[in-house]
Amino acid sequence: MDGPLNRAGRLVRWFVRPFAGQEPSFYRAVTACLLAAGLFWQMNALNKTYTTRVNCPLAWHYDSARYVPLRPLPTALPVTVTGQGWRLLRANMGWGTRPADLRPVPLPGTRYLPPAAWRRGLQNALEGVQINEWAGDTLRLTFDRYATRRLLLVPDSGLTQAVRFAPATVSFRGPASVVNSLPSPYPVALPDGSGTTENVEVELAAPAQVRPSVSTVRISRLVSTGPAGSGRRRATKHLSH
């Protein structure tokens, strides 16, 4: 039966029959011709104009010693561009492409980067191509000033053990809106367990983007609570020495 597979097989045999039984030099010549044809076709295609999307890297410039972004700044931006194939290939591969310099005004209350600042930075980075559009006309930003507060440490409010912290006070640095909302004194969760524990080291937890001056604190004279009143009497006696 002359089905599609049989016809395809005859076509393949007809195509390869002239190449069967030839000298090795013949195959080298055919391979060289195919490679040359492919190279010339590729070069001709890269000389044409195309429209495509590339990821442009971003470089942010602001006073990072005084201001902090409340959300991560993007490291790259998808941009639709039109240009010669060679230039688009370089942009896609990152050959000779430098990041777009963006300079926001990081004052509290700044909520976006104007389109003019986007366009200038992108055009300087993507030389030789036309920028058609990017992800949004503006970039939403939220900056805040850095602030530092020194807070006294106390046991977590749900516990009644008498403890001593070393250090007793810790400085917290981060966005002012977050640092100013920290409770004062600052509660520290104590480890589980019973009995008297000396010199226990615990992690000092803090909100995201807030850095305490120490990562751990040492707890001494941790006394578990017993029957009503007895734990407080033992703690008072123990701390009086």
C-alpha positions as CSV (number, residue, x, y, z in Angstrom):
1,M,0.0,0.0,0.0
2,D,1.4,3.4,-1.1
3,G,0.9,5.3,2.2
4,P,2.4,8.6,3.4
5,L,5.3,6.8,5.1
6,N,6.2,4.9,1.9
7,R,6.1,8.1,-0.2
8,A,8.3,9.9,2.4
9,G,10.8,7.0,2.4
10,R,11.1,7.1,-1.4
11,L,11.6,10.9,-1.3
12,V,14.4,10.5,1.3
13,R,16.1,7.8,-0.8
14,W,15.9,9.9,-3.9
15,F,17.5,12.8,-2.1
16,V,20.4,10.9,-0.6
17,R,21.1,8.6,-3.6
18,P,23.4,11.1,-5.4
19,F,25.5,11.4,-2.2
20,A,26.1,7.7,-1.7
21,G,29.5,6.2,-2.5
22,Q,31.2,9.6,-3.0
23,E,34.8,10.4,-2.0
24,P,35.4,12.1,1.5
25,S,36.4,15.3,-0.3
26,F,33.0,15.5,-1.8
27,Y,31.3,15.4,1.6
28,R,33.7,18.1,2.9
29,A,32.9,20.3,0.0
30,V,29.1,19.9,0.5
31,T,29.4,20.6,4.2
32,A,31.5,23.8,3.5
33,C,28.9,25.0,1.0
34,L,26.0,24.4,3.4
35,L,27.9,26.3,6.2
36,A,28.7,29.2,3.9
37,A,25.1,29.4,2.7
38,G,23.8,29.4,6.3
39,L,26.3,32.1,7.3
40,F,25.4,34.4,4.4
41,W,21.7,33.9,5.1
42,Q,22.2,34.7,8.8
43,M,24.2,37.9,8.0
44,N,21.6,39.0,5.5
45,A,18.9,38.4,8.2
46,L,20.8,40.4,10.8
47,N,21.0,43.4,8.5
48,K,17.2,43.8,8.5
49,T,15.1,45.8,11.0
50,Y,13.1,44.0,13.7
51,T,11.0,44.8,16.7
52,T,11.5,42.7,19.8
53,R,11.6,42.8,23.6
54,V,14.8,42.9,25.6
55,N,15.6,43.1,29.3
56,C,17.5,46.3,30.1
57,P,19.5,46.2,33.3
58,L,19.0,49.0,35.7
59,A,21.5,50.9,38.0
60,W,19.9,53.0,40.8
61,H,21.7,56.1,42.1
62,Y,20.5,57.7,45.3
63,D,21.8,58.6,48.8
64,S,21.7,55.1,50.2
65,A,23.3,56.3,53.5
66,R,20.2,58.4,54.3
67,Y,17.3,56.7,52.4
68,V,16.0,53.2,52.0
69,P,13.5,51.7,49.6
70,L,10.6,50.1,51.3
71,R,10.2,47.6,48.5
72,P,13.0,46.0,46.4
73,L,14.0,48.0,43.3
74,P,13.9,46.1,40.0
75,T,17.2,45.0,38.6
76,A,16.0,44.9,35.0
77,L,13.1,46.2,32.9
78,P,11.4,44.6,29.8
79,V,11.6,47.1,26.9
80,T,10.1,46.8,23.4
81,V,12.6,48.2,20.9
82,T,13.1,48.5,17.1
83,G,16.5,48.3,15.4
84,Q,18.9,46.5,13.2
85,G,19.3,42.8,13.8
86,W,22.9,43.1,14.8
87,R,22.1,45.7,17.5
88,L,19.2,43.7,18.8
89,L,21.4,40.6,19.0
90,R,24.0,42.5,21.0
91,A,21.3,43.9,23.3
92,N,19.8,40.4,23.9
93,M,23.2,38.8,24.5
94,G,24.3,41.7,26.8
95,W,27.4,42.5,24.6
96,G,28.5,46.0,25.3
97,T,25.2,46.9,27.0
98,R,25.5,49.0,30.1
99,P,22.8,49.4,32.7
100,A,20.3,52.3,32.5
101,D,21.2,54.9,35.1
102,L,18.1,55.9,37.1
103,R,18.3,58.7,39.6
104,P,15.1,58.9,41.7
105,V,14.5,61.6,44.3
106,P,14.3,59.4,47.4
107,L,12.4,61.8,49.7
108,P,9.5,60.3,51.7
109,G,6.4,60.9,49.7
110,T,8.1,60.1,46.3
111,R,5.8,57.6,44.7
112,Y,7.0,57.3,41.1
113,L,9.8,58.0,38.6
114,P,8.7,60.4,35.9
115,P,8.6,59.1,32.3
116,A,11.3,61.6,31.2
117,A,13.8,60.0,33.7
118,W,12.9,56.5,32.4
119,R,13.3,57.5,28.8
120,R,16.6,59.3,29.2
121,G,18.2,56.5,31.2
122,L,17.0,53.8,28.8
123,Q,17.9,55.6,25.6
124,N,21.4,56.2,26.9
125,A,21.8,52.5,27.7
126,L,20.3,51.2,24.5
127,E,22.1,53.2,21.9
128,G,21.3,52.6,18.3
129,V,17.8,51.3,18.8
130,Q,14.5,53.0,19.1
131,I,12.6,52.4,22.4
132,N,8.9,51.9,21.7
133,E,7.5,51.1,25.1
134,W,8.4,49.7,28.5
135,A,6.5,48.1,31.5
136,G,4.4,51.1,32.5
137,D,4.7,54.8,32.0
138,T,6.0,55.3,35.5
139,L,7.7,53.3,38.2
140,R,6.1,53.1,41.6
141,L,8.6,53.8,44.3
142,T,8.4,54.1,48.1
143,F,11.4,55.5,50.0
144,D,11.8,56.4,53.6
145,R,14.6,57.9,55.7
146,Y,16.8,55.9,57.9
147,A,16.2,56.2,61.6
148,T,17.8,54.7,64.8
149,R,16.2,54.0,68.2
150,R,17.8,52.6,71.3
151,L,15.3,50.4,73.2
152,L,15.4,48.6,76.6
153,L,14.9,44.9,76.3
154,V,12.3,43.1,78.5
155,P,10.9,39.5,78.5
156,D,8.1,38.7,76.2
157,S,4.8,39.9,77.8
158,G,3.5,36.4,78.0
159,L,6.2,35.3,80.4
160,T,6.8,36.2,84.1
161,Q,10.4,35.0,84.7
162,A,12.8,37.5,86.2
163,V,15.7,37.8,83.8
164,R,18.7,40.1,83.0
165,F,19.7,40.8,79.4
166,A,23.3,41.6,78.2
167,P,23.2,44.0,76.6
168,A,20.3,45.6,78.4
169,T,19.5,48.1,75.5
170,V,19.9,47.6,71.8
171,S,19.9,50.1,68.9
172,F,17.6,49.4,66.0
173,R,18.3,51.0,62.5
174,G,15.9,50.9,59.5
175,P,13.1,52.8,57.8
176,A,11.8,55.5,60.1
177,S,8.2,54.4,59.6
178,V,9.1,50.9,60.9
179,V,11.6,51.8,63.6
180,N,9.3,54.4,65.1
181,S,6.5,51.8,65.4
182,L,8.7,49.4,67.5
183,P,7.4,48.8,71.0
184,S,9.3,50.4,73.9
185,P,10.6,48.6,75.9
186,Y,11.3,45.9,73.2
187,P,10.0,42.4,74.1
188,V,12.3,39.4,73.6
189,A,10.9,35.8,73.4
190,L,12.6,33.6,76.0
191,P,13.5,30.0,75.3
192,D,11.2,27.2,76.6
193,G,12.3,25.1,79.6
194,S,12.1,25.1,83.3
195,G,14.5,25.4,86.2
196,T,17.3,27.9,86.6
197,T,19.4,28.7,83.5
198,E,22.4,30.9,83.4
199,N,24.0,32.6,80.3
200,V,21.5,31.5,77.6
201,E,22.1,33.1,74.2
202,V,19.0,33.8,72.1
203,E,18.4,35.4,68.7
204,L,17.1,38.9,68.7
205,A,14.2,39.0,66.2
206,A,13.5,42.3,64.3
207,P,11.1,43.3,61.5
208,A,12.3,43.1,57.9
209,Q,14.7,45.9,56.9
210,V,15.4,46.7,60.5
211,R,18.9,45.8,61.8
212,P,19.6,45.6,65.6
213,S,23.1,46.5,66.8
214,V,23.6,42.9,68.0
215,S,22.2,39.7,66.5
216,T,22.0,37.8,69.8
217,V,21.5,38.7,73.5
218,R,22.6,36.7,76.6
219,I,20.1,36.0,79.3
220,S,21.2,35.3,82.9
221,R,19.3,34.3,86.0
222,L,16.3,32.8,84.3
223,V,14.0,31.4,87.0
224,S,10.9,29.4,86.1
225,T,7.6,30.2,87.8
226,G,6.3,27.8,90.4
227,P,3.1,27.8,92.4
228,A,1.4,31.2,92.7
229,G,3.7,33.6,94.5
230,S,6.5,31.2,95.2
231,G,8.2,31.9,91.8
232,R,8.2,35.6,92.4
233,R,9.7,35.1,95.9
234,R,12.5,32.9,94.6
235,A,13.2,35.4,91.8
236,T,13.3,38.3,94.2
237,K,15.7,36.4,96.5
238,H,17.9,35.3,93.7
239,L,18.3,38.8,92.1
240,S,19.0,40.4,95.5
241,H,22.3,38.6,95.8
